[in-house]
């Protein structure tokens, strides 16, 4: 079974400052990694995902994440945030090889608040 | 807009009642997933269907059931409702239901049990 830990439940950041949202995972098998964003009163939208290859993954809206296998981490970063980035961010994993178990296991979320 | 539709958007009902949540996946997607989002449990996987067949089950209560119809839409049935069932229920769809496929989420159905 997999688990995901998002260490920060809330992160306040000034507008145009950089941000890093932390995600650590635990799994006994290989995993795929995802970051989703949830804007107020909306569903989840995929920001980016890591399946294989380059450990630096670029996503939408200027976000990127780096997969670190030795530290079992997949931290999300953005060099300069905007007011519109205010949302809840979820890190998720799924097993990479087990047919019949493609579900996503989510972390508890990080609420990103941008301060003007 | 993800292309996944869910109805109704809001549902208010009483304890002991039964409700049905409906989901239409993106055009061409064969796999449907149901998730529950609540304050105390977070986002939890309930069940997955692929082309009409159940593929995986998560933390779904015996009072809950789901199915996927030949036109690929899915319904989640919740019965003998309890206060603790109040939550946001999301449906997601993916093209082939494979690991690594992007799951596209609908806007959710907010269920309130009084």
Interface residues (C-beta under 8 A of the other chain):
Chain A: X32 X36 X42 X43 X44 X45 X46 X49 X51 X90 X94 X95 X96 X97 X98 X99 X100 X101 X102 X103 X104 X105 X106 X107 X108 X109
Chain B: X2 X4 X31 X33 X35 X42 X43 X44 X45 X48 X55 X56 X58 X90 X92 X94 X97 X98 X99 X100 X101 X102 X103 X104 X105 X106 X107 X108
